[in-house]
Amino acid sequence: MGDFIQTIMALIVVAAIFIGLATFIGLLNRLYCQRIIQLVESGKMSDEELTKSYTMAKKNQDNTMWAIFIFSIFYKYGLKLQQRVFDTYKEAMIKRNLPL
């Protein structure tokens, strides 16, 4: 009985560590996405960087596995954040008259 309880406790500790790391990585990704949006909206990103970032965002726009990996149980929020970044890139491309 003692081994069973120790196993359960170890699983709980591992799950807590995983959830903590996923939350930390999700927070860092959220801050990174907000920084990208600020850079694009302020016009500090060059046309080449914008075009390159737009094509990469377009490829990974609906990448559910990546959102699950980064945001774990909050993956739907991650998908919304990815969509928001993509829309920001798209708006900037349209404003600068760059080809989509």
N, C-alpha and C positions, 0 to 999 in steps of 0.2 A: 504494500500500500504506500509506503514511503517513497519508493521509486516512481510510482505513478504520479504522486503529487509533485515531486521534483521535476518530472518531465513536463507536467502542465505548467508549472511555474517558469521553467525555461522557455517554453513556447510563448508564454505571456510576455516575458522579458524581450524575446526576439521580436515579437509583434510590436511591442512598444518602441523598440529601437527603430524598426522599419517605419512605423508611422511618424516618429519624430524626424527621421531623416527625410522622408517624403515631404513632410510639412516644410522643413527647412529648404529643401531644393525647390519646392513650389513657390515659396516666398521669394527666393532669389530669382527665379524665372519671372515672377510677377514684376519685381523691381526692374529687371532687365527689359521686359516688354514695355513698361512705362517709360523707361529711358529712351528706348527706340522711338516710341511715339513722340516724345518731346523733341528728339533730334530731327525727325522727319518734319514735324509741324513747324519747327523754327527755321528750317531751310539750311541747316548746317551739314546736311548729307549731300555729297556730290551726286551728279546724275548717274555716273557709273556704279557707285555703291548702291544707289536707290534701285537701279535696274537689276543688279545682281541680287539684292535682298528681296525684291519683288518676285523674281522668278523662283527663288528658293522658298519663299512663303507660299507661292502658288502651288508648288509641288507638295508641300507639307500642310496644306490648308486643312484638310480633314483627316489628318493622321491620328486616329483614335489611340493606337498603341503608344505613340509618343506621349500623348496627354495622360494616359493611364500610368505610364512609367514615371512621369514627373509629378503629377498631381494625385496619384493613387485614387482614393475614393472621391476626390473632388475633380475628376477628369472632365466633367461637363463644364466646369468653370474654366479649365484649361483650354477646352475647345472654343469657348466664347472669347477667351483672351487671344488665342491664335487668330480667330476671325477678325477681332478688332485690330490687331497688328496688320493683317492682310488688307483690311479696308483702308487703313491709314496709308499704307504703301500705294494702294490703288488710287486714292484721292490725290496723293502727291504726284503720281505719274501723270494723271489727267491734268493737274494744274500746270505741270512743266511741259506738257505736250509731248511726252515720251510714248513710244509705242508699247501697248499692252501685249 
